[in-house]
Amino acid sequence: MTTRAHDRSRRTLDESGSAIVIALVVMSLMLVLGLAALAMTDTQTGQSRLERVRESSFNLAEGGLQQQSFLLGGRGWPRLATDALPVSCDQSSDPALTENRRCPTPSALVTAAGTGAFDEPDYASGASWTTYVRDNTAVNNKVYTSSVDGQPQWDANADGFVWVRSVATVGARTRRLVALLKRDPIPILLRKAVLVAGALTVGQSGQPGVISSDATTPPVLRCAGDCATYEPSAHKKDAQILPDAVTYNPSFPNLVPADTVSKLVDSATVFTSCPTEAEAQGFVVIDLPSDAIRCKFTGGTDFNSPTAPGFLIMRKGTLEFAGNGQFYGLILHLNEAGRNVAVGSPNCVEVTGTLNIFGGVVVEGKCGFYISGNARLTFSPNNMNFSVTGVAGLVQNTWRELPAP
């Protein structure tokens, strides 16, 4: 008994067994499994981050596409070469460029400093965007191809369609989206008249047919008394203007309502100084800082054409045509400075050369219109039909994501 007890005690105190080895093996296995799980978790986290960055770049590209599309509708469709957008717009575009050339405002997306409407952490560093506007052709009418990149930056073929491409990069992940946009025009309904003004002065001596219209659309003058100056001879007067001008109360309302003016201005190319004759084509607004400035055209340029009449709007200042050529369309002076010929204010619009105007002239308020020399104003109602761009709608089935080049 003593020997057996002694053997059991010895085995119990024996420290040369394998328990510690087993424990080490189990711990090693647990460590390996833990490291594997950690690596898998890290991989999953990395893949999730890459997916999130891809989605962030996609969202930024889509935002650029929507912004550019909105501006084409809201700020006016690029109908002419003078309306051409830049080769590209991006987050470092000049503020003046974003206003006058319809580039997206950087702060509406992401600025060069990493701030803007897209302000999540992914966009804080290294995010960039670029938009492109190009005309379509018969070849790429509904399908985007690489040949689109070489097309003009305006609707050169005048079919009411342009392509918009938006590229965005976030965290080295780039997404490219394209869509074909269609211009949805909204007609502008204006009362058509050869002339509406606060006063009329004809400076020619004995020249017939200075202002001509049909019997239903005579010149309309806002004045209570004699505000139309012709040759003193009644015979010459009749010959100079047919039919005779009619007068209304000086408070006769503006021909073009304020909301219509706003729509027209939004669809026009705006100049804050006097444009050149080449620039004064199509839809143009001259928004001068002072009523004392005179914009004078002295060349022989034809303004617009019978098939593409223009709309020239001037907010204040004096507009003078002292050259020759033709003007097809409507001239509208808003007279925002409130000139009144009855108290000696100068005329708002003067035609002193040999320009032929085919369309109409409107001078709001009590400001006057002066015409002299061999100039002519002929009522042409077909040159006074205008529309503005309400929206630039996406053409169905043309939106797509481009693969990496």
C-alpha positions as CSV (number, residue, x, y, z in Angstrom):
1,M,0.0,0.0,0.0
2,T,2.8,2.3,0.9
3,T,4.5,1.7,-2.4
4,R,1.4,2.3,-4.4
5,A,0.7,5.6,-2.7
6,H,4.2,6.6,-3.2
7,D,4.0,5.9,-7.0
8,R,0.8,7.9,-7.3
9,S,2.4,10.8,-5.5
10,R,5.4,10.7,-7.7
11,R,3.3,10.7,-10.8
12,T,1.3,13.6,-9.5
13,L,4.4,15.7,-8.9
14,D,6.0,14.7,-12.2
15,E,6.5,17.9,-14.4
16,S,7.9,16.2,-17.4
17,G,4.4,15.7,-19.1
18,S,2.9,17.0,-22.4
19,A,0.2,19.4,-21.0
20,I,2.2,22.5,-21.8
21,V,2.9,21.3,-25.3
22,I,-0.7,20.8,-25.9
23,A,-1.5,24.2,-24.5
24,L,1.0,25.8,-26.8
25,V,-0.3,24.0,-29.8
26,V,-3.9,25.1,-29.0
27,M,-2.8,28.7,-28.5
28,S,-0.8,28.7,-31.7
29,L,-3.9,27.4,-33.6
30,M,-6.0,30.0,-32.0
31,L,-3.5,32.7,-32.9
32,V,-3.4,31.5,-36.5
33,L,-7.1,31.5,-36.7
34,G,-7.3,34.9,-35.1
35,L,-4.8,36.3,-37.6
36,A,-6.7,34.7,-40.5
37,A,-9.9,36.2,-39.3
38,L,-8.2,39.6,-38.8
39,A,-6.8,39.4,-42.3
40,M,-10.2,38.5,-43.7
41,T,-11.8,41.4,-41.9
42,D,-9.1,43.8,-43.1
43,T,-9.7,42.6,-46.7
44,Q,-13.4,43.0,-46.3
45,T,-12.9,46.5,-44.9
46,G,-10.6,47.4,-47.8
47,Q,-13.1,46.0,-50.4
48,S,-15.9,47.9,-48.7
49,R,-13.8,51.1,-48.8
50,L,-13.0,50.6,-52.5
51,E,-16.7,50.0,-53.2
52,R,-17.6,53.1,-51.3
53,V,-15.0,55.2,-53.1
54,R,-16.3,53.9,-56.5
55,E,-19.8,54.9,-55.5
56,S,-18.6,58.3,-54.3
57,S,-16.9,58.9,-57.7
58,F,-20.1,57.7,-59.5
59,N,-22.2,60.1,-57.4
60,L,-19.9,63.0,-58.2
61,A,-19.9,62.2,-61.9
62,E,-23.7,62.0,-61.9
63,G,-23.9,65.3,-60.0
64,G,-21.7,66.9,-62.6
65,L,-23.9,65.5,-65.4
66,Q,-27.0,66.8,-63.7
67,Q,-25.5,70.2,-63.0
68,Q,-24.3,70.7,-66.5
69,S,-27.7,69.6,-67.9
70,F,-29.6,71.9,-65.6
71,L,-27.4,74.9,-66.6
72,L,-27.9,74.2,-70.3
73,G,-31.6,74.5,-69.8
74,G,-31.7,77.3,-67.2
75,R,-29.0,79.5,-68.7
76,G,-29.8,78.9,-72.3
77,W,-29.1,76.5,-75.1
78,P,-25.8,77.0,-77.0
79,R,-27.3,77.7,-80.3
80,L,-24.5,79.7,-81.9
81,A,-20.7,79.7,-82.0
82,T,-20.8,82.7,-79.8
83,D,-22.6,80.6,-77.2
84,A,-20.0,77.9,-77.3
85,L,-19.0,76.4,-73.9
86,P,-15.4,75.9,-72.9
87,V,-13.5,72.8,-74.0
88,S,-14.2,71.5,-70.5
89,C,-15.4,72.7,-67.1
90,D,-13.9,71.5,-63.9
91,Q,-13.5,72.4,-60.2
92,S,-10.9,75.1,-60.9
93,S,-13.1,77.0,-63.4
94,D,-13.0,80.7,-63.2
95,P,-16.1,82.2,-61.4
96,A,-16.7,84.5,-64.4
97,L,-16.5,81.5,-66.7
98,T,-19.0,79.6,-64.6
99,E,-21.5,82.5,-64.8
100,N,-21.1,83.6,-68.5
101,R,-20.3,80.2,-70.1
102,R,-22.7,78.0,-68.1
103,C,-20.1,75.9,-66.4
104,P,-21.2,74.2,-63.1
105,T,-20.4,76.2,-60.1
106,P,-17.5,74.4,-58.3
107,S,-19.1,74.9,-54.9
108,A,-22.2,73.0,-56.1
109,L,-19.9,69.9,-56.5
110,V,-16.3,69.9,-55.3
111,T,-14.0,72.8,-55.4
112,A,-10.2,72.7,-55.9
113,A,-9.8,73.1,-52.2
114,G,-11.8,70.0,-51.5
115,T,-15.0,71.8,-50.3
116,G,-18.4,71.9,-51.8
117,A,-21.8,70.3,-51.7
118,F,-20.2,66.8,-51.8
119,D,-18.6,67.1,-48.4
120,E,-18.2,63.5,-47.2
121,P,-14.7,62.4,-46.1
122,D,-14.1,60.6,-49.5
123,Y,-14.2,64.0,-51.3
124,A,-11.9,65.9,-48.8
125,S,-8.7,65.1,-50.7
126,G,-8.0,64.1,-54.3
127,A,-11.5,64.5,-55.7
128,S,-11.9,66.1,-59.1
129,W,-14.6,66.4,-61.8
130,T,-14.8,67.5,-65.4
131,T,-17.7,68.1,-67.7
132,Y,-17.8,68.3,-71.5
133,V,-20.5,69.5,-73.9
134,R,-20.3,68.4,-77.6
135,D,-22.7,68.5,-80.5
136,N,-24.1,65.3,-82.0
137,T,-24.0,64.2,-85.6
138,A,-25.9,61.8,-87.8
139,V,-23.3,59.2,-87.0
140,N,-23.6,59.6,-83.2
141,N,-27.2,60.7,-83.0
142,K,-28.2,58.3,-80.3
143,V,-25.0,56.3,-79.6
144,Y,-21.9,57.9,-78.0
145,T,-18.6,57.3,-79.8
146,S,-15.1,58.7,-79.4
147,S,-15.8,60.9,-82.5
148,V,-18.1,63.0,-80.3
149,D,-15.0,64.5,-78.6
150,G,-14.1,66.3,-81.8
151,Q,-17.5,68.0,-82.3
152,P,-18.2,71.7,-81.6
153,Q,-19.1,72.9,-78.1
154,W,-22.5,74.1,-79.2
155,D,-25.5,72.9,-81.2
156,A,-23.8,73.5,-84.5
157,N,-26.2,71.4,-86.6
158,A,-29.2,73.2,-84.9
159,D,-31.1,69.9,-84.3
160,G,-31.7,70.5,-80.6
161,F,-29.4,67.8,-79.3
162,V,-26.0,67.8,-77.6
163,W,-23.9,65.3,-75.7
164,V,-22.8,65.9,-72.1
165,R,-20.0,63.8,-70.6
166,S,-19.1,63.9,-66.9
167,V,-15.9,62.4,-65.5
168,A,-15.1,62.2,-61.7
169,T,-12.2,60.8,-59.8
170,V,-12.3,60.1,-56.1
171,G,-9.4,58.2,-54.4
172,A,-7.9,57.2,-57.7
173,R,-11.3,55.7,-58.8
174,T,-12.6,57.3,-62.0
175,R,-16.2,57.0,-63.4
176,R,-17.3,58.3,-66.7
177,L,-21.0,59.1,-67.6
178,V,-22.6,60.4,-70.8
179,A,-26.1,61.3,-71.9
180,L,-27.7,62.9,-74.9
181,L,-29.7,66.0,-74.0
182,K,-32.7,67.4,-75.9
183,R,-33.7,71.0,-76.0
184,D,-37.3,71.5,-75.0
185,P,-38.3,75.0,-76.2
186,I,-41.0,77.1,-74.7
187,P,-42.6,79.6,-77.1
188,I,-42.5,83.3,-76.1
189,L,-45.8,84.9,-77.0
190,L,-45.3,88.6,-77.7
191,R,-47.6,91.2,-79.2
192,K,-46.1,91.9,-82.6
193,A,-45.7,95.5,-83.7
194,V,-43.3,97.3,-86.0
195,L,-42.5,99.8,-83.3
196,V,-43.5,100.5,-79.7
197,A,-41.8,103.5,-78.0
198,G,-42.4,106.6,-75.9
199,A,-41.7,108.9,-78.9
200,L,-40.6,108.7,-82.6
201,T,-38.3,111.0,-84.5
202,V,-37.7,110.5,-88.3
203,G,-34.6,112.5,-89.3
204,Q,-34.7,111.8,-93.1
205,S,-35.6,114.6,-95.4
206,G,-38.1,113.4,-98.0
207,Q,-37.1,109.7,-97.8
208,P,-40.2,107.4,-98.4
209,G,-40.8,104.1,-96.7
210,V,-38.7,104.7,-93.6
211,I,-41.1,102.7,-91.4
212,S,-43.5,100.3,-93.1
213,S,-46.0,97.9,-91.7
214,D,-49.5,96.6,-92.4
215,A,-52.7,98.3,-91.5
216,T,-53.3,96.2,-88.3
217,T,-49.8,96.9,-86.8
218,P,-49.1,100.6,-86.9
219,P,-46.3,102.1,-84.7
220,V,-47.5,102.6,-81.2
221,L,-46.3,105.5,-79.1
222,R,-46.8,106.1,-75.3
223,C,-47.6,109.8,-75.1
224,A,-50.5,112.1,-74.5
225,G,-49.7,114.6,-77.2
226,D,-47.6,115.1,-80.3
227,C,-44.6,112.8,-79.8
228,A,-44.0,111.8,-83.4
229,T,-41.7,114.1,-85.4
230,Y,-41.9,113.7,-89.2
231,E,-41.4,116.1,-92.1
232,P,-43.8,119.0,-91.8
233,S,-45.5,118.2,-95.1
234,A,-48.4,115.8,-94.6
235,H,-47.7,114.1,-97.9
236,K,-44.1,113.4,-96.9
237,K,-45.3,112.2,-93.5
238,D,-47.6,109.7,-95.0
239,A,-44.9,108.5,-97.4
240,Q,-42.3,108.1,-94.6
241,I,-44.4,106.0,-92.3
242,L,-47.2,103.7,-93.4
243,P,-49.5,103.4,-91.6
244,D,-49.4,106.4,-89.3
245,A,-48.4,106.0,-85.7
246,V,-51.1,105.8,-83.0
247,T,-50.7,107.2,-79.5
248,Y,-51.8,105.7,-76.2
249,N,-51.8,107.0,-72.6
250,P,-48.2,107.4,-71.3
251,S,-49.0,104.8,-68.7
252,F,-49.6,102.2,-71.4
253,P,-48.0,99.0,-69.9
254,N,-44.8,97.5,-71.2
255,L,-45.1,95.3,-74.2
256,V,-42.9,92.6,-72.6
257,P,-44.0,91.6,-69.1
258,A,-41.3,91.2,-66.4
259,D,-41.6,87.4,-66.1
260,T,-41.2,87.1,-69.9
261,V,-38.1,89.4,-69.7
262,S,-36.7,87.1,-67.0
263,K,-37.1,84.0,-69.2
264,L,-35.5,85.8,-72.2
265,V,-32.6,87.0,-70.1
266,D,-32.0,83.5,-68.7
267,S,-31.8,82.1,-72.3
268,A,-29.5,84.8,-73.6
269,T,-25.8,85.5,-73.7
270,V,-25.2,88.4,-71.3
271,F,-22.6,91.2,-71.9
272,T,-21.8,93.7,-69.2
273,S,-20.0,95.9,-71.7
274,C,-20.8,96.8,-75.3
275,P,-20.4,93.6,-77.4
276,T,-18.8,93.5,-80.9
277,E,-21.0,93.1,-83.9
278,A,-19.9,89.5,-84.2
279,E,-20.9,88.9,-80.6
280,A,-24.3,90.6,-80.9
281,Q,-25.9,87.7,-82.7
282,G,-28.7,85.4,-81.6
283,F,-30.1,86.0,-78.1
284,V,-28.1,88.8,-76.5
285,V,-28.5,90.9,-73.4
286,I,-26.5,94.1,-72.9
287,D,-26.4,94.8,-69.2
288,L,-24.4,98.0,-68.8
289,P,-23.3,99.4,-65.4
290,S,-24.4,102.9,-66.4
291,D,-27.1,104.6,-68.4
292,A,-24.6,107.0,-69.8
293,I,-22.8,104.4,-71.9
294,R,-23.5,104.3,-75.6
295,C,-23.1,101.0,-77.6
296,K,-22.5,102.0,-81.2
297,F,-22.2,99.6,-84.2
298,T,-20.6,101.2,-87.2
299,G,-19.7,98.2,-89.4
300,G,-21.5,96.4,-92.2
301,T,-22.3,93.2,-90.4
302,D,-25.5,91.4,-90.9
303,F,-27.1,90.6,-87.6
304,N,-28.7,87.2,-87.6
305,S,-30.5,85.8,-90.7
306,P,-34.0,85.3,-92.0
307,T,-33.9,81.7,-91.0
308,A,-32.4,82.4,-87.6
309,P,-33.6,85.8,-86.3
310,G,-32.2,87.2,-83.2
311,F,-33.3,89.0,-80.1
312,L,-31.2,91.9,-78.8
313,I,-32.2,93.2,-75.3
314,M,-30.6,96.3,-73.7
315,R,-31.3,97.1,-70.1
316,K,-30.1,100.7,-70.0
317,G,-27.8,103.0,-72.0
318,T,-28.1,104.1,-75.6
319,L,-28.1,101.7,-78.5
320,E,-27.0,103.1,-81.9
321,F,-26.7,101.5,-85.3
322,A,-24.5,103.8,-87.5
323,G,-23.4,101.3,-90.0
324,N,-25.0,99.3,-92.8
325,G,-26.2,95.7,-93.3
326,Q,-29.3,94.0,-92.1
327,F,-30.8,93.2,-88.7
328,Y,-33.3,90.2,-88.6
329,G,-35.3,90.0,-85.4
330,L,-36.4,92.1,-82.5
331,I,-34.7,94.9,-80.7
332,L,-35.9,95.5,-77.1
333,H,-34.8,98.3,-74.9
334,L,-36.0,97.9,-71.3
335,N,-35.3,101.5,-70.3
336,E,-34.6,100.5,-66.8
337,A,-33.1,104.0,-66.0
338,G,-36.5,105.5,-66.7
339,R,-35.7,108.0,-69.4
340,N,-38.5,110.3,-70.4
341,V,-38.4,112.2,-73.7
342,A,-41.0,114.6,-72.4
343,V,-38.5,116.1,-69.9
344,G,-35.6,116.1,-72.4
345,S,-34.1,112.6,-71.9
346,P,-32.2,111.3,-75.0
347,N,-33.5,108.6,-77.2
348,C,-32.8,105.0,-76.2
349,V,-32.4,103.5,-79.7
350,E,-31.0,105.4,-82.7
351,V,-30.5,104.1,-86.2
352,T,-28.4,106.6,-88.1
353,G,-26.7,104.6,-90.8
354,T,-28.2,102.6,-93.6
355,L,-29.2,99.5,-91.6
356,N,-32.3,97.7,-92.7
357,I,-34.3,96.2,-89.8
358,F,-36.6,93.3,-90.6
359,G,-38.7,92.6,-87.5
360,G,-39.5,95.2,-84.9
361,V,-38.2,97.7,-82.3
362,V,-39.6,98.0,-78.8
363,V,-38.6,100.8,-76.4
364,E,-40.3,100.5,-73.0
365,G,-41.5,103.4,-70.9
366,K,-41.4,106.9,-72.2
367,C,-38.1,106.7,-74.0
368,G,-37.8,107.5,-77.7
369,F,-36.7,105.9,-81.0
370,Y,-34.8,107.9,-83.6
371,I,-34.2,106.9,-87.2
372,S,-32.4,108.9,-90.0
373,G,-30.2,108.6,-93.1
374,N,-31.2,105.8,-95.4
375,A,-32.1,103.3,-92.6
376,R,-35.3,101.3,-92.8
377,L,-37.6,99.5,-90.4
378,T,-39.9,96.9,-91.9
379,F,-42.4,94.9,-90.0
380,S,-41.6,91.2,-90.4
381,P,-43.7,89.1,-88.0
382,N,-41.9,85.9,-89.0
383,N,-38.7,87.3,-87.5
384,M,-40.4,87.8,-84.2
385,N,-41.1,84.2,-83.2
386,F,-39.0,83.2,-80.3
387,S,-38.7,80.4,-77.8
388,V,-36.6,79.9,-74.7
389,T,-35.2,76.7,-73.2
390,G,-37.3,75.5,-70.3
391,V,-35.4,72.3,-69.6
392,A,-32.7,70.2,-71.2
393,G,-34.2,66.8,-71.0
394,L,-32.3,63.5,-71.1
395,V,-33.0,61.4,-74.1
396,Q,-34.2,57.9,-73.1
397,N,-31.8,55.1,-73.4
398,T,-28.8,57.3,-74.1
399,W,-27.5,57.5,-70.5
400,R,-24.6,55.1,-69.9
401,E,-21.3,54.6,-68.1
402,L,-18.2,54.5,-70.3
403,P,-15.5,52.0,-69.7
404,A,-12.0,53.0,-68.7
405,P,-10.0,54.1,-71.8
